[in-house]
């Protein structure tokens, strides 16, 4: 990804250099053309390049190629870095699809929270609900054999029988049709072209999931469509 960022910076610099080259050529023709290319490009550059194609096609083509490459790479980076999610979030806020809770006063806190979770997707809050226990059906879904009952055998010592069971927290994948069983749990959601992020699941309907994400100023409640979710994992406590 760093290589792509450097490439985008190089292409942006190339676009600026070729634009300056084209502006200088335009001022040599006429001051009006120079101002047009300088202030109204790329439209001004297109008009100038078309008008003086035979003489100015080299700087015009160099500017056009670098501009197209810069825009293409910029859109790609914007999409892969979660920019489209922020756009959809702002659109949903404007259409009252998001409900704000606690004392947060504007949607900028939610955008900040999205960026924070992208930089540190494993961030957890101290006041999050306890992880859900692993039911028997979860072991069936994950193809993990259930722990056999300990038989009353002379080969097992009393210390081994009395040894306390330890638990560890881990995220396990679940099927979308079973998501209603984990309302109130901490989940990690992976959406299309969006990195995995952590939320608290507060509700599940036929087509949407109700989620909560905390910010420094409060929390935000919002909904994701199930068909946009590629993977979902729930935080559970399992014995080991």
N, C-alpha and C positions, 0 to 999 in steps of 0.2 A: 504494500500500500504506500509506503514511503516513496518508492520509485514512481508511482503514479502521480503522487503529489508534486514531486520534482519535475516530472514531465509536464504537468499542468502549468507550473510556474514558468518553465522554459517556453511553452507555447504561448502563454500570455505575454511574455516579454517579446517574443517574435512578432506577435500581432501588433504590439505597440510600435516596434521598430518599423515594420512594413507600413503602418498607418502614417507615421511621420514621413517616411519616404514618399508616400502617395500625396500627402499634404504639400510637401515641398514641390513636387511636380505640378500639382494643381495651382499653386501660387505663381509658378512660372508662366502658366497659361493666362491666368487672370486672378485678381484678388478675390472676386466673387466666387470663383471655383474653389479657391483655397479655403475660404471661410465655410463654404458648403460642405466640403470634404471633412474639414476639421470638426464642425459642430453637428453635422447630421449623418455621419457615417454610422452604420454601413450603407444606408440608403444613398447618402451623398457620394460615397465612394463608387457605388454601383452606377449612378448617373454619370459620373466623370469617366469611369472606365469604359462605359458603353459609348459615350460621346467621342472619346479619343482612343478607341480600341487599338488602332494600328500603332500608335505611338506609346501608349501607356499600358498595354496589356501585361507586361512583365511585372511592374509593381502592383497592379490591380490583382492579378492572379496570385501573387505571393501573399498579399494581404487577405484575400478571400480564403485561400487554403489554410493559413494559420488561424484565421478567425473560426472557420468551421471545425477545425481540429480542437481548438480550445473549448468551444461550446460543447462539443460532443463529449470530451473527457470530463468537463465540468459537470454536465448532467449525470454522467455515470457515477462520479464521486459523490454527488449530492444524493443520488438514489441509494447507493450502497452504504452510505454513512447514516441512513435513517432520516434523511431530509423529508421524504414523502410522508413518513409517519407524523412529523411535526405539522406538515401542511394539512393532513387529514384531521389531526387533533384540533387545530385552529378552526377548521371548517365545522367540525362537530360542536365546538364551543359556541360558534356563532349561530348554530341551529338548535341550541339548547339540548344537545344530545348528552352533554356532560353536566353533572350536578356537583357543585362545589360544597365542601363541608368544612367544619371547624372555622378558623378565622382567616383563611386565605382570601385575599381581596381581589386578585386578578389572575388570569391564566398564565402569566409569565412564570409563576412558581411551578406550574405543571410542566412547562417546557424545560425549566431548569432541572426538574426531577428526572425527566426523560434522558437528558444529557448525562446526569449523574449516574443513572443506572446503566447507561451505555458504557461509561468509563469504568464502572465497578459493578458488573452485573451480580456479584455475590453479596452485595450490601444487604444486611439484615438489620431490622429494628428491634430494640430491646423489648418493646411492648407488643410485639406480634403474638398472635395466639399460639398455643402449644401445637406442635405438629400432630397430624392425625395418626392414630395407630394403624398398623397394617392389618386389614381384615383378611379372612381366609381367601376371599375371591381375588384379592390382589396377588396373592401367591400363585393362583391359577392363571391369571392374566399374564404374569411375567414369566410363566413356565418354570417357576422355582418350586421344588418339592417342599411340601409342608414338613415341619420338624416332627419326627416320630415321637410318640409318647414314650417316656422313660419307663421301661418295665421294672417290675420288682425283681431284681436279680441279685444274687449273692456276690456277683462280680463287681457291683457298684458300691463304692464306699459311702458312708454317711456324709463325709465332707463334700464329696462330689454332688450328692443329692441336695445338700443344704447350700451349695454355692450360689450366691445371688446372680440373677441374670442381668447382664449389662446391655445397654441400648446405645445405638448411635443414630444420629440424624443423617438422612440421605434423601436425595430426590429420585423418585422412581417414575417412569412414564406410565400414563393411564390412557385408556381409550376415551374418546369424547363422549360416548353414550353413558359412561359411568361418572362423568364429572359432577353430577348432582350429589353424589355421595360424599363429596369433599368440600362442600360449602363451608367457609370459615377457615380453611387451611391456607397455608402459604404455597404459592405455585410459581413456577417459572414457565413463561409463555414464549414460544418462538413463532413469529409471524413471517409472512412472505417478505423477503428482502430486508428483514429487520432483525438485529441481534437479539438473543434471548434475554428477557428481563424478568424481574421478580415483582410479584404483586400479592395481594391477599384476595382470595375468591370470596365474594359476598353473595353471589346469586347466580343461578343458571336457568335459562329458559330454553325454549325449543330452538331458537336460532342465535342467541347471544349469551355472552358471559358478562356478569357484573363484577368489576374489579375495583380495587382501591390501591392507590399509590400515595405514599406519604411524602411530604415536602417539609422544608424548614418552617413554613408558616401554617401548616395544617395538613390536609389530605384531600385528594380528589377522587371522586367516584365516577366511573365511566364504563362504557360497554364496548366489547369487541364482538364482531360477528364470528360465529364458529367456523364458517367456511374460509375465513382469512387466516386461521390458525393452523400451522403446520405440525406443531408438537407442543404438548403440555406435560409438565412433570409436577408432582406434588411432594412436599416435604413430609416425610414420615419418620417414625422412630421404629427401628427394627432391632431385634436381639442379635447379639454376636458372642 
